[in-house]
Structure formats: structure tokens, C-alpha cells
Amino acid sequence: MKKITLGSTDITVPQNAFGALPIQRVDIDTAVSILRRAYDGGMRLFDTARAYSNSEEKIGKAFFEGYVKREDVVITTKTTAKNPDDFRKDLDTSLKMLQTDYIDVYQFHMMGQCYRPDDGTGMYECMLEAKRQGKIRHIGGTAHKIGIAEELATSGLYETVQYPISYLADERETDLIRLCNDNNVGVICMKGLAGGLVTDSRAAMAFVGQFDGTVAIWGIQRDEELTEWLSYMDDTPVMDDAIRSFIESEKKELSGEFCRGCGYCMPCTVGIQINQCNRMALMLRRAPSASWLSEYWQGEMKKAEDCIECGSCLPKCPYGLDIPKLLKKNIADYKEVLAGNRPV
């Protein structure tokens, strides 16, 4: 496993890193065990967020109650704050939950604009203030909208950019990596499994591994998932003709409109879980699970039939999807599966 230096920062870590969103779903003892095993297996960068309920708390307990030295772990976390008061509150809460006095990379979460000095929001000034105080070491931003990510990369203001990068990425998205490299900005690749649509971890690792300056954070909540990713620390998949051919076939299968599950479209005016209902057909085929056919999800898909096509979700989608049309298709496919007329 090669090591990557994130842009102009002094952070050098293995390209294989830990995405800590899923550990909010497991109990604290399980989370601590998984996190420590990830560290022992060679992972050094752990990405979380204030929005991930108790994920930060679990990281703090796993590492900073005497298990490792603070400088031996890289912590990246995020704030969804939209004003300076909430920014400072989020930052202080994150420091407390993580049991640390500094954060390696502090990121604006799901950015809808590229904050700049003197833009009237005061948000970038908050980052500079926190850096002067020693509470953060580096400034980063996360985005699902490619235009925002490109602006972050070229602004000269952000040391890292976090963006969804998987082997389903299009040319503009892979060009973002080159743009970041050209501007000495580190790339943190999130959603490398496209929210569950990517099912071949070797291909996923090989795809990211071919790019310089990128660190991939894999969402992990089970021991067997961690075992798979840790196996690549010594036996790192590399892009070859077989993997390249496989990726091309995957991209053909998923050509056209499909939901990545980012959730920018939410909340729905009538309470539909758009980001899950709108990719239900794909999840049933690519990540089959009895849970998708549970009473709960049957109820949610039934609720999706109440779409009033108000259009409020349409301008929010970073991928320009026709959400109501896609929703109807997923509802129809789901009914076919429930009726036994289409195999999962």
C-alpha cells in the first residue's frame, strides 16, 4: 500500500483510510474494537463529522484514552454550520467528543458555496481563527457538486477537497483529481462504493490507487468489511486489463440516470426518503438484502407513490436527475419484485 501526502499539508498516510459514518450504527464497544483493529492493521486517517451522531465520541474513546499517541492518528472531521456561532460551537463539541485539543483537517460539510474571506458570511474567517488558535491544522471542504469541488480546488484557500470518487466516476470527476494535483490540494475520496452500488472492493481500491494525491475513506461498520480492506495493505490491487474491463462493463450497466444517494434533494415536501427510494431497484439488484423488502421499506416505497411532482427537489440534485420520473420507475420495479414477477 503506497503512502500519500495530502497536497500542501504535512499529512502522509496510507491510501487506505477509515470512513467513520457507519460506526454510529453499532454499539460503542464494537466501534472501539473495529477502530483499534483498523489502526493496528495500518490505517492512519479516520474521517468523521459532527453530523454523524456519536461517531466522534467513539473515535475519541478508541484512541485517546491512552491507546495511541495523538500525533500517530490523523483525524478529519466536519461542520455543517452556516454561521460563525454554530461553527465555533461545532468545533468545540468535536474537540470535546474526540478527546483532543486539535483536529488535523477541519472541513466544511456538504458545501453549497465556496466560502472565501470577505464574502459576508464570516465562515472562512472562522477557519483562519481556529487555525491561529491551534484548534485545527488544515482547512478542507467537502462537496457533492462538481462545480463547487472545482472551485475549492482552484481557490487557493483549501488544503483538501473531499468528493465522491468511485470507479463509476465520469471524465469530469477524474479530471477533478488532476485539477487538485495541479493546485497541490489533497483529495479525500468518499463514497468509493457509491453508497452500495459498487460491489467489488478490489476494483474500487485499484481505481483509486492509480491516482496520485488521493486517499480513499471506506465506510466500515463490520469486522468482515474491515478484514477485506486491511488485506489490501499488503496485497494492494492494481489496475490491470481484467479490472479495467470489469469497470467498463459496470459503467455500461449503470449508464444513464441513477441516484447516488447523496441526499441533497432532501427533505421532501411530503416526507419521501428520496435518496433511498430513488435507487431501490439498483440496490435490490446489486446489493440484495431481505431488509429492502421489509415492512418498513414497503411502507416507505408506498409513501413514495404520494409524490406530488412539486419539483422542489429538482434544482437541488447535483446530478441533474429527473427525480419524479426516476421515482416512478423504482416504485414500478419494486412492486414487480414484491409480486414475484422479477427476480432480485
C-alpha positions as CSV (number, residue, x, y, z in Angstrom):
1,M,0.0,0.0,0.0
2,K,1.6,3.3,-1.1
3,K,1.6,6.3,1.2
4,I,0.1,9.6,0.1
5,T,0.9,13.2,1.1
6,L,-2.3,15.2,1.0
7,G,-1.4,18.2,-1.1
8,S,0.4,21.0,0.6
9,T,-0.2,19.5,4.1
10,D,2.4,17.6,6.0
11,I,0.0,14.7,6.3
12,T,1.3,11.4,4.8
13,V,-0.8,8.3,5.3
14,P,-1.6,5.0,3.6
15,Q,-4.0,5.4,0.7
16,N,-6.4,3.1,2.6
17,A,-8.4,5.1,5.2
18,F,-11.3,4.7,7.5
19,G,-14.7,6.4,6.9
20,A,-16.4,6.5,10.3
21,L,-20.0,7.4,9.3
22,P,-21.2,3.7,9.7
23,I,-19.9,3.2,13.2
24,Q,-22.6,5.4,14.6
25,R,-24.9,2.4,13.9
26,V,-23.0,0.0,16.2
27,D,-22.6,0.0,20.0
28,I,-19.6,1.7,21.5
29,D,-17.7,-1.5,22.4
30,T,-18.0,-2.8,18.8
31,A,-17.0,0.6,17.4
32,V,-13.9,0.8,19.6
33,S,-12.8,-2.7,18.7
34,I,-13.2,-2.0,15.0
35,L,-11.4,1.3,15.1
36,R,-8.4,-0.1,17.1
37,R,-8.2,-3.1,14.8
38,A,-8.1,-0.7,11.8
39,Y,-5.2,1.2,13.4
40,D,-3.4,-1.9,14.3
41,G,-3.8,-3.1,10.7
42,G,-2.1,0.1,9.3
43,M,-4.9,2.6,8.8
44,R,-3.9,6.1,10.0
45,L,-6.6,8.5,8.7
46,F,-10.0,8.4,10.3
47,D,-12.8,10.6,8.8
48,T,-15.9,11.6,10.8
49,A,-18.3,14.5,11.2
50,R,-20.3,16.4,13.8
51,A,-23.4,15.2,11.9
52,Y,-22.5,11.5,12.4
53,S,-24.2,11.4,15.8
54,N,-21.8,9.7,18.2
55,S,-19.1,8.8,15.7
56,E,-16.6,11.4,17.1
57,E,-17.2,10.2,20.6
58,K,-16.4,6.6,19.6
59,I,-13.1,7.7,17.9
60,G,-12.1,9.6,21.0
61,K,-12.7,6.6,23.2
62,A,-11.0,4.2,20.9
63,F,-7.7,6.2,20.5
64,F,-7.3,9.0,23.0
65,E,-7.8,7.2,26.3
66,G,-4.2,6.0,26.2
67,Y,-4.3,3.6,23.2
68,V,-2.2,5.7,20.9
69,K,-0.2,8.9,20.8
70,R,-2.2,11.8,19.4
71,E,0.3,12.5,16.7
72,D,0.1,8.9,15.4
73,V,-3.5,9.3,14.2
74,V,-4.9,11.7,11.6
75,I,-8.4,12.9,12.4
76,T,-10.6,14.7,9.8
77,T,-14.0,15.9,10.8
78,K,-16.6,18.3,9.5
79,T,-19.2,21.0,10.4
80,T,-22.5,21.7,8.7
81,A,-22.6,25.2,10.4
82,K,-23.8,28.1,8.3
83,N,-22.9,30.9,10.6
84,P,-19.9,31.7,12.9
85,D,-21.6,31.0,16.2
86,D,-22.6,27.5,15.1
87,F,-19.2,26.9,13.6
88,R,-17.5,27.7,16.9
89,K,-20.0,25.5,18.8
90,D,-19.5,22.6,16.5
91,L,-15.7,22.8,16.6
92,D,-15.6,22.9,20.4
93,T,-18.1,20.0,20.6
94,S,-16.0,18.0,18.2
95,L,-12.8,18.6,20.2
96,K,-14.6,17.5,23.3
97,M,-16.1,14.4,21.8
98,L,-12.8,13.4,20.1
99,Q,-10.9,14.0,23.4
100,T,-8.2,16.0,21.6
101,D,-7.1,19.6,21.5
102,Y,-6.7,19.8,17.8
103,I,-8.1,18.4,14.6
104,D,-5.8,17.6,11.7
105,V,-8.2,18.6,8.9
106,Y,-11.4,20.6,9.6
107,Q,-13.9,20.6,6.8
108,F,-17.0,22.5,5.8
109,H,-19.5,19.7,5.3
110,M,-21.6,19.4,2.0
111,M,-20.7,22.8,0.8
112,G,-23.3,24.7,-1.2
113,Q,-20.8,27.5,-1.9
114,C,-17.1,28.1,-1.7
115,Y,-16.6,30.2,1.4
116,R,-14.0,32.9,0.9
117,P,-12.6,35.8,3.0
118,D,-14.7,38.9,3.0
119,D,-17.7,37.1,1.3
120,G,-20.0,38.4,4.0
121,T,-20.6,35.0,5.8
122,G,-17.6,35.1,8.1
123,M,-17.2,31.4,7.7
124,Y,-13.7,31.3,6.2
125,E,-12.6,33.7,8.8
126,C,-13.7,31.2,11.4
127,M,-11.4,28.6,9.9
128,L,-8.5,31.1,10.0
129,E,-9.3,31.9,13.6
130,A,-9.4,28.3,14.6
131,K,-6.1,27.7,12.8
132,R,-4.4,30.6,14.7
133,Q,-5.8,29.2,17.9
134,G,-4.2,25.8,17.2
135,K,-7.6,24.0,17.2
136,I,-7.2,22.9,13.6
137,R,-4.1,22.2,11.5
138,H,-5.5,22.3,8.0
139,I,-8.6,23.7,6.2
140,G,-10.7,21.5,3.9
141,G,-14.1,21.3,2.3
142,T,-16.5,18.5,1.1
143,A,-18.9,18.8,-1.8
144,H,-21.2,16.6,-3.9
145,K,-21.5,19.2,-6.6
146,I,-18.6,19.1,-9.1
147,G,-18.6,22.8,-9.7
148,I,-18.2,23.6,-6.0
149,A,-15.4,21.0,-5.8
150,E,-13.6,22.5,-8.7
151,E,-13.9,26.0,-7.2
152,L,-12.4,24.7,-3.9
153,A,-9.5,23.1,-5.8
154,T,-8.6,26.3,-7.6
155,S,-9.4,28.9,-4.9
156,G,-6.0,28.7,-3.2
157,L,-7.9,28.6,0.1
158,Y,-8.5,24.9,0.8
159,E,-5.8,22.3,1.5
160,T,-8.0,19.3,0.9
161,V,-11.2,18.6,-1.1
162,Q,-13.4,15.6,-0.2
163,Y,-15.6,14.5,-3.1
164,P,-17.4,11.2,-4.2
165,I,-14.9,9.3,-6.3
166,S,-15.6,5.7,-7.3
167,Y,-14.9,3.7,-10.4
168,L,-18.3,5.0,-11.7
169,A,-16.8,8.5,-11.9
170,D,-17.1,10.3,-15.2
171,E,-14.3,12.2,-17.0
172,R,-15.0,15.5,-15.3
173,E,-14.8,13.9,-11.9
174,T,-11.5,12.2,-12.6
175,D,-10.3,15.5,-14.0
176,L,-11.0,17.0,-10.6
177,I,-8.3,14.8,-9.2
178,R,-5.8,16.2,-11.7
179,L,-7.0,19.7,-11.0
180,C,-6.3,19.2,-7.3
181,N,-2.9,17.7,-8.1
182,D,-2.1,20.7,-10.3
183,N,-3.0,23.0,-7.4
184,N,-1.3,21.0,-4.7
185,V,-4.6,20.2,-3.0
186,G,-5.1,16.8,-1.3
187,V,-8.1,14.7,-2.4
188,I,-10.1,12.6,0.1
189,C,-12.2,10.2,-1.9
190,M,-15.6,9.5,-0.3
191,K,-18.3,7.1,-1.4
192,G,-15.8,4.8,-3.1
193,L,-18.5,2.2,-3.1
194,A,-21.1,4.6,-4.5
195,G,-23.4,4.1,-1.5
196,G,-23.5,0.3,-2.1
197,L,-23.8,0.2,-5.9
198,V,-20.1,-0.8,-6.2
199,T,-19.7,-4.3,-5.0
200,D,-16.2,-5.2,-6.0
201,S,-13.7,-3.9,-3.4
202,R,-10.6,-4.9,-5.3
203,A,-11.7,-2.9,-8.4
204,A,-12.6,0.0,-6.1
205,M,-9.2,0.0,-4.5
206,A,-7.4,-0.4,-7.8
207,F,-9.3,2.5,-9.3
208,V,-8.4,4.9,-6.5
209,G,-4.8,3.6,-6.3
210,Q,-4.0,4.7,-9.8
211,F,-4.2,8.4,-8.9
212,D,-1.7,10.4,-7.0
213,G,-2.6,12.6,-4.1
214,T,-5.8,10.7,-3.2
215,V,-6.8,8.9,0.0
216,A,-9.9,6.8,0.0
217,I,-12.1,6.6,3.1
218,W,-14.1,3.4,3.2
219,G,-17.3,3.3,5.3
220,I,-16.8,0.4,7.7
221,Q,-19.0,-1.0,10.5
222,R,-18.4,-4.8,10.4
223,D,-15.3,-6.8,11.2
224,E,-15.6,-8.7,7.9
225,E,-15.6,-5.4,6.0
226,L,-12.5,-4.3,7.8
227,T,-10.8,-7.6,7.2
228,E,-11.3,-7.1,3.4
229,W,-9.9,-3.6,3.4
230,L,-7.0,-4.5,5.6
231,S,-6.0,-7.3,3.3
232,Y,-5.1,-4.7,0.7
233,M,-2.5,-3.1,3.0
234,D,0.0,-5.8,1.9
235,D,-1.7,-7.2,-1.2
236,T,-2.8,-3.9,-2.9
237,P,-4.9,-4.4,-6.0
238,V,-3.5,-2.6,-9.1
239,M,-5.3,-1.6,-12.2
240,D,-4.8,-4.2,-14.9
241,D,-6.7,-5.2,-18.1
242,A,-9.1,-7.5,-16.2
243,I,-10.1,-4.9,-13.7
244,R,-10.2,-2.2,-16.4
245,S,-12.6,-4.4,-18.5
246,F,-14.7,-5.1,-15.4
247,I,-15.1,-1.4,-14.6
248,E,-16.1,-0.6,-18.2
249,S,-18.8,-3.3,-18.0
250,E,-20.0,-1.8,-14.7
251,K,-20.2,1.7,-16.2
252,K,-22.2,0.4,-19.1
253,E,-24.7,-1.3,-16.8
254,L,-25.1,1.9,-14.8
255,S,-25.2,4.2,-17.8
256,G,-28.0,6.7,-17.8
257,E,-29.7,8.2,-14.8
258,F,-29.2,6.7,-11.4
259,C,-29.3,8.1,-7.9
260,R,-26.0,8.1,-5.9
261,G,-27.9,8.6,-2.6
262,C,-26.2,11.9,-1.6
263,G,-29.4,13.3,-0.1
264,Y,-29.0,16.8,-1.4
265,C,-32.6,16.6,-2.6
266,M,-33.9,16.2,0.9
267,P,-36.1,17.0,2.7
268,C,-39.1,16.1,0.5
269,T,-42.2,18.2,0.9
270,V,-44.3,15.1,1.5
271,G,-41.7,13.1,3.5
272,I,-40.4,10.7,0.9
273,Q,-37.0,9.2,1.5
274,I,-35.9,10.2,-2.0
275,N,-32.3,9.2,-1.7
276,Q,-33.1,5.6,-0.9
277,C,-36.4,5.1,-2.7
278,N,-34.9,6.5,-5.9
279,R,-32.3,3.8,-6.1
280,M,-34.2,0.9,-4.7
281,A,-34.2,-1.1,-7.9
282,L,-30.4,-0.8,-8.2
283,M,-29.9,-1.8,-4.6
284,L,-32.1,-4.8,-4.9
285,R,-30.1,-6.0,-7.9
286,R,-26.6,-5.0,-6.9
287,A,-26.7,-5.3,-3.1
288,P,-29.6,-7.7,-2.5
289,S,-30.8,-7.9,1.1
290,A,-34.0,-9.1,2.7
291,S,-34.1,-5.8,4.6
292,W,-35.0,-3.9,1.4
293,L,-38.2,-6.0,1.3
294,S,-39.1,-5.4,5.0
295,E,-42.3,-4.0,6.2
296,Y,-40.5,-0.7,6.9
297,W,-39.3,-0.3,3.3
298,Q,-42.5,-1.5,1.8
299,G,-44.1,1.4,3.8
300,E,-41.5,3.9,2.6
301,M,-42.0,2.8,-1.1
302,K,-45.7,3.1,-0.6
303,K,-45.3,6.6,0.7
304,A,-43.2,7.4,-2.4
305,E,-46.4,6.9,-4.5
306,D,-47.6,10.1,-2.9
307,C,-45.1,12.2,-4.9
308,I,-46.9,15.4,-6.0
309,E,-44.2,16.3,-8.5
310,C,-43.8,19.8,-6.9
311,G,-40.3,20.0,-8.4
312,S,-38.7,21.4,-5.2
313,C,-36.1,18.5,-5.3
314,L,-35.0,19.1,-8.9
315,P,-32.7,22.1,-8.6
316,K,-31.1,20.5,-5.5
317,C,-29.8,17.4,-7.3
318,P,-26.1,17.8,-8.2
319,Y,-26.5,15.2,-11.0
320,G,-29.5,16.9,-12.7
321,L,-31.7,13.8,-12.3
322,D,-35.4,13.8,-13.2
323,I,-36.3,12.7,-9.7
324,P,-40.1,12.2,-10.1
325,K,-39.6,10.2,-13.2
326,L,-36.9,8.0,-11.6
327,L,-39.1,7.6,-8.5
328,K,-41.9,6.2,-10.6
329,K,-39.5,3.7,-12.3
330,N,-38.2,2.5,-8.9
331,I,-41.7,2.1,-7.5
332,A,-42.8,0.0,-10.5
333,D,-39.7,-2.2,-10.2
334,Y,-40.2,-2.6,-6.5
335,K,-43.8,-3.8,-7.0
336,E,-42.6,-6.3,-9.6
337,V,-40.2,-7.8,-7.1
338,L,-42.8,-7.9,-4.3
339,A,-45.2,-9.7,-6.7
340,G,-42.6,-12.2,-7.6
341,N,-42.6,-11.2,-11.2
342,R,-39.0,-10.1,-11.2
343,P,-36.0,-11.8,-9.5
344,V,-33.9,-9.8,-7.1
